[in-house]
Amino acid sequence: MECYWIRNSEYEIARLCKASKGVAVLPLASIESHGPHLPVGSDILCAEELLRRLVARETVAVLPILTYSYVAHARMLPGAIHIPTETLTATVEAICDEVYRNGFGKIVLLHCHGGNVTLDGEFLARMLERGKPYVVYSLPVFGSKSQEIAATIQTKDWGHACEMETSMNLVAAPELVNLERLGKKTFPSRPAADLGAARTAYDWTVRHPEMAVGEPQKATKAKGERIFAIWEDEIVAIIRKIKRDRMTLPTLRDYVRKCKSPKSRG
């Protein structure tokens, strides 16, 4: 069945809702610097590759990728398109409301950009506060498989425009990867500021001022294929669990009902 939302007619959307068991996926990516060797749309290109693999294995409604997101750290380098937190959050909420209006009660935020922190915990809290009639599931990049992903690469220092992400781009868009541009240049992490348990908005920038990490030169297409396979398996398994979830939606409805009319235990 055709899973991409925009490729269905108005007649077919209802069929897709039934076939997907009311589960819709909203992929979230970004436009930002990925070092001098990768395109600024790396997250989008990798998201497209992941989605292609997902729909080949599981029937789920896939919304168009939300390409604009939170990339405040990258604004100091060319190419970034940043959306303010309040605008981004309101936009995603409005999309979710519309998806629910079309009959989908389970909406999955599929993070393909690690910097969307405002669309993870904070967004879920917003949904709780507003008592939405649908459930939002937030899937972080790589789900629970970060350690397994790390085991596929040689570089200990990774996280952005690194060996891992460059390997993925060698699968998703090899014609746009330009490792020759790097020469022997690598991107070692700088020491963090000595702040104890305190945090600031600039912690990432202090350690990675060039928005790239590690040794991208060690990337290979074979590593990228392995990374996508791990991520693909994780996402498919989670989507299937979400389809089987019979606990969260009744809990949500009970929560909303009790909040409107709380009663004493005594």
Stockholm file with secondary structure:
# STOCKHOLM 1.0

chainA/1-266         MECYWIRNSEYEIARLCKASKGVAVLPLASIESHGPHLPVGSDILCAEELLRRLVARETVAVLPILTYSYVAHARMLPGAIHIPTETLTATVEAICDEVYRNGFGKIVLLHCHGGNVTLDGEFLARMLERGKPYVVYSLPVFGSKSQEIAATIQTKDWGHACEMETSMNLVAAPELVNLERLGKKTFPSRPAADLGAARTAYDWTVRHPEMAVGEPQKATKAKGERIFAIWEDEIVAIIRKIKRDRMTLPTLRDYVRKCKSPKSRG
#=GR chainA/1-266 SS CCCBGGGSCHHHHHHHHHHTTTEEEEEECCCCCBTTTBCTTHHHHHHHHHHHHHHHHCCCEECCCBCCBCCGGGGGSTTCCBCCHHHHHHHHHHHHHHHHHTTCCEEEEEECSTTCGGGTHHHHHHHHHHTCSSEEEEECTTTTCHHHHHTTCSCSSCSSSSHHHHHHHHHHCGGGCCGGGTTTCCBCCCCCCCCTTCCCTTHHHHHCTTSCCBCGGGCCHHHHHHHHHHHHHHHHHHHHHHHHCCSHHHHHHHHHHHHHSCCCCC
#=GC SS_cons         CCCBGGGSCHHHHHHHHHHTTTEEEEEECCCCCBTTTBCTTHHHHHHHHHHHHHHHHCCCEECCCBCCBCCGGGGGSTTCCBCCHHHHHHHHHHHHHHHHHTTCCEEEEEECSTTCGGGTHHHHHHHHHHTCSSEEEEECTTTTCHHHHHTTCSCSSCSSSSHHHHHHHHHHCGGGCCGGGTTTCCBCCCCCCCCTTCCCTTHHHHHCTTSCCBCGGGCCHHHHHHHHHHHHHHHHHHHHHHHHCCSHHHHHHHHHHHHHSCCCCC
//
